[in-house]
Amino acid sequence: MELDAAKMIGAGLATIALAGVGVGLGNIFGNFMAGALRNPSAAPKVQGTMLLGFALTESVALFALVIAFLILFT
């Protein structure tokens, strides 16, 4: 197998994590919306935790993209 083909396959495998990030973000915001609609007075208390979960989940996507770019361009 050529090195360029192996790099492309490796970068593709590294971006599989982006599918999990999409599912995770959907769960985070879907559950927040369901909870906020059930109890609107508790929504501001939980919003900080929801934003922290969003940031941590999104960081996984950024790490996956960095790894994919490192595989491709090094």
N, C-alpha and C positions, 0 to 999 in steps of 0.2 A: 504494500500500500504506500502510496506517495505521501510525503509529509504534508502537503497542502490539503489533501483529502482528509487526513487524520485530524488536522486543525479544524476543518469545517465540521466534522462529526463531533469533535470535542466541544466546540463552541455551541453547537446545537443541543448537545446533552446538558451543557451548563445552563442553558436558558429554559430548561424544563421547569426549573423552580419558579418561573414567572407564572405558570398556570396555577401553582399552589398559592402564590401571592394573590392572584385574582380571586380565588375561592375564599381565602382568608379575609380579604377586604370586604367581600360581599357579606360574609358572616358577621364581621364587626359592625358594619353600618346597618345591615338588616336587623340584627338583634338590638342595636341601639334605637332604631326607629320603632321597633315593636315595643320596646320598653318605654320609650318616650310617649308613645301614643296611649299606652295603658296607664301611665302615671306621669303626667306632664310636670308635676311639681318636683319630681326626683331627677328630671332630665339634666338640669344644670350641675347637679352633684356628680353625675356619671360622665359628663361630657369631657372632663379632663382625662379620665381613664381611657375613654374611647379615642381621644386624640393621641394618647401615648401608644395605645395598641396600633393605631394607624401608622404612626411614625416607625415603630419597631418592625411592623410587617413590611412597610415600604423599604426599609433599609435592607431587608433580605433581597428584594428585587434589585436594588442598586448593587449589592455585593455580587449577585449572580451576573449582572451585566458587566461589571468590572472584570470578573473572572473570565467571561466569554471574550471580552476585548483583549485581555492579556493572552489568552490562548491564540487568538487570531493574529495579533500584531507583534508577537515576540518570537 
